[in-house]
Amino acid sequence: MKLTASQIALIDEILVLNGLKYDDIKLEVTDHIASEIEVLMEENSLTFQESTQMVFKKWKPQLKLTTYGFLLGNHFFGPKIAMDKLAGAAIGELKWVSVLALLFTVSIFTMFRINHNIDFLILLGISFKILFIIGAVFAISAGIVLLKSKHKTVFSTLFNKRFFLTLFYPITIMIGTSDITTLYRNLEIQLVPLAFTIVFLLFLLNSFRLLVQHFKFVKKLAD
């Protein structure tokens, strides 16, 4: 027994009242709950109201308000199913950023120590600075575009939550309080500043991936 549009809209409304405001997760959960309600109504001759109560009782643990503390923000709460997905995405990002940052840092550091090419080191510093400035401009522009979006997703939430964090390092470079040339102070590459720079650059680049994922979902809804 297929649910009507008004019944599905009611499921959507109940999820919003339970704090599930992420459209990508809400769409998926609404589909699951609607399917479970349809099965109960068909196999047990229950009314829509009775079936809805039973299904939402089953989903109650997934809709319980949850926080992941420092990982997502100590004062950031939401339904468990949404917080789990946000935390999973954040942890996954930390893992691949850490691995790539380590690989790039060791490779660049080793390359310079073997060849001791000063021109390479200077070019590296200039390249990082250009990438950060371009990235910061695009991130700010993307943030403005995102403000106009009527939809809220896991991807847009992650983008917004670390927006100022990802911009912090490039902004300090642009206003002159940080100098990327510290990477090659005394014509020697500095391992820790290099790793720090690469980590921030990877986080900045991943912000654009999150933005693309958000608008892919928005386009999917429109189609």
Number of C-alpha atoms within 10 A of each C-alpha: 11 13 14 10 9 9 15 16 13 14 20 22 15 14 19 14 10 15 17 23 20 19 19 19 17 19 12 10 18 19 15 13 20 21 16 17 25 20 16 20 20 13 9 10 11 15 13 15 11 13 21 22 12 14 17 18 12 12 14 13 12 16 20 17 18 16 19 17 11 9 12 17 11 10 9 15 17 19 20 20 19 25 23 16 13 20 16 12 15 14 13 12 15 13 12 12 19 15 13 14 21 14 13 15 21 15 12 17 19 13 13 16 12 8 9 15 13 14 9 14 20 15 11 17 18 14 12 17 19 14 14 24 17 12 20 22 14 14 22 14 11 15 16 11 11 18 12 8 12 8 17 17 23 21 23 22 16 18 24 17 14 15 18 13 13 24 21 13 21 27 17 13 15 15 9 10 10 13 13 23 19 15 21 18 10 9 14 16 21 15 14 11 16 21 21 13 19 20 22 20 22 17 19 25 17 16 23 17 13 19 22 14 16 23 17 12 16 18 10 9 12 7 6
